[in-house]
């Protein structure tokens, strides 16, 4: 994945900032996405293109457990968020919805932010687990092997269940 960085240097960006609660009744994901980050960054819709990344501080996605937050970001084309830390439920919801959340130490997050200021594109290499930021010093990142496999193959919970379709059919026949 290659994209531009949209940076938010704040800590504790909560799910109500990512998608305000007043829009949770919207069932059209494209419309939901148009309200993403509007309280923090009203220009977000005009900045983002498919494949861009968010870089943020600590505790990204804290607050309520709404799955609408990753939906809204994904529907804008955000496929990866790099932060110093994530709220647990948001972190897990990212994987369930095809977004790669990467945890990096503060100094590396700041270096990515600096690259963004210079309008450098960033490349996220999930296979080799590296972030290339336009110099010869990529950052390594960790990801659980099962989650990596799911992201690389586009598996969500339903797809994982369907992989066992033959066993399910045998069980049902018995």
C-alpha positions in Angstrom: 0.0 0.0 0.0 1.3 3.4 -0.9 -0.3 6.6 0.2 -0.1 10.0 1.8 -0.1 10.5 5.5 -2.9 12.4 7.2 -1.5 13.3 10.6 -3.2 14.0 13.9 -0.7 14.7 16.6 -3.3 14.6 19.4 -3.7 11.8 21.8 -7.0 10.2 22.7 -8.9 10.7 19.5 -12.1 9.0 20.4 -14.7 7.2 18.3 -17.1 10.1 18.7 -14.6 12.3 17.0 -13.9 9.7 14.3 -17.7 9.5 13.6 -20.0 11.6 15.7 -22.9 9.7 17.4 -25.5 11.9 15.6 -24.7 9.9 12.4 -24.9 6.4 13.7 -28.4 5.8 12.2 -27.0 6.3 8.7 -27.0 3.0 6.9 -25.4 4.2 3.7 -21.7 3.7 4.4 -20.7 6.3 1.7 -22.8 8.9 3.4 -21.5 7.8 6.9 -17.9 8.3 5.6 -18.6 11.9 4.6 -18.9 12.8 8.4 -15.7 11.1 9.4 -13.4 13.3 11.5 -15.6 16.4 10.9 -15.3 17.8 14.4 -11.6 17.5 14.4 -10.8 18.2 10.8 -13.6 19.6 8.6 -11.3 19.3 5.6 -10.8 15.6 6.0 -13.1 14.6 3.1 -11.1 16.8 0.7 -7.7 15.6 1.9 -8.2 11.9 1.8 -7.9 9.6 -1.2 -8.1 5.9 -1.4 -5.0 4.3 0.2 -4.0 7.1 2.5 -2.9 6.5 6.1 -3.6 8.2 9.4 -0.8 8.8 11.8 -1.8 9.7 15.3 -0.7 9.8 18.9 -1.6 7.6 21.8 -4.9 5.8 22.5 -6.5 6.3 19.0 -10.1 5.1 18.9 -10.8 5.3 22.6 -14.4 5.9 23.8 -17.4 3.9 22.9 -17.1 0.5 21.1 -19.0 1.6 18.0 -17.9 -0.3 14.8 -19.0 2.7 12.8 -15.6 4.4 13.4 -13.6 2.0 11.3 -16.4 1.7 8.8 -16.4 5.5 8.2 -12.6 5.6 7.8 -12.5 2.5 5.5 -15.2 3.9 3.3 -13.0 6.9 2.7 -10.2 4.6 1.7 -8.1 4.6 4.9 -6.5 1.1 4.9 -3.9 1.7 7.7 -3.6 3.7 10.9 -0.3 4.2 12.6 -0.4 5.3 16.2 1.6 5.0 19.5 -1.3 3.0 20.9 -4.9 2.1 20.2 -8.0 1.5 22.3 -8.5 -2.3 22.4 -12.0 -2.5 20.9 -11.1 -0.1 18.1 -7.9 -2.0 17.4 -9.9 -5.3 17.1 -12.6 -3.6 15.0 -10.0 -2.4 12.6 -8.9 -6.0 11.8 -12.5 -7.2 11.5 -13.0 -4.5 8.8 -9.8 -4.8 6.8 -7.9 -1.9 8.3 -4.3 -2.4 9.5 -3.6 -0.7 12.8 0.1 -0.4 13.4 1.6 0.4 16.8 5.0 2.2 16.7 7.0 4.0 19.4 6.6 7.8 19.8 9.9 8.6 18.0 8.9 6.6 14.9 5.4 8.2 14.8 7.1 11.6 14.9 9.4 10.6 12.1 6.4 9.6 10.0 4.8 12.9 10.8 7.9 14.7 9.6 7.9 12.7 6.4 4.3 13.8 5.9 5.2 17.5 6.3 7.6 17.0 3.4 4.8 15.5 1.3 6.5 12.1 1.1 4.4 9.1 0.3 4.6 6.3 2.7 4.6 2.6 1.7 3.2 0.0 4.1 4.5 -3.5 3.2 2.3 -5.9 5.1 4.1 -9.0 3.8 7.5 -8.0 5.1 6.0 -5.9 7.9 7.9 -2.7 7.0 7.1 0.9 6.6 9.1 2.7 4.0 9.1 6.5 4.4 11.3 7.7 1.5 14.7 7.0 3.0 16.8 3.9 3.5 15.7 3.2 7.0 12.4 1.4 7.0 10.5 0.8 10.3 9.6 -2.8 11.2 6.2 -3.4 12.8 4.7 -6.4 14.5 1.4 -8.1 13.6 0.0 -11.4 14.7 0.3 -14.0 12.0 -3.4 -14.9 11.9 -4.4 -11.3 11.5 -1.8 -10.8 8.9 -3.2 -13.7 6.9 -6.7 -12.4 7.2 -5.8 -8.9 6.0 -3.7 -10.3 3.1 -6.5 -12.6 2.0 -9.4 -10.3 2.7 -10.9 -12.7 5.3 -13.6 -11.3 7.6 -15.5 -13.4 10.1 -17.9 -14.6 7.5 -15.2 -15.6 5.0 -13.4 -17.5 7.8 -16.6 -19.4 8.5 -17.2 -20.1 4.8 -13.7 -21.6 4.6 -15.1 -24.4 6.7 -18.2 -24.9 4.5 -17.4 -28.5 3.6 -17.1 -29.5 7.3 -20.3 -27.6 8.1 -22.2 -29.4 5.3 -20.9 -32.8 6.6 -22.0 -31.9 10.1 -25.5 -30.8 8.9 -25.9 -34.0 6.9 -25.1 -36.1 9.9 
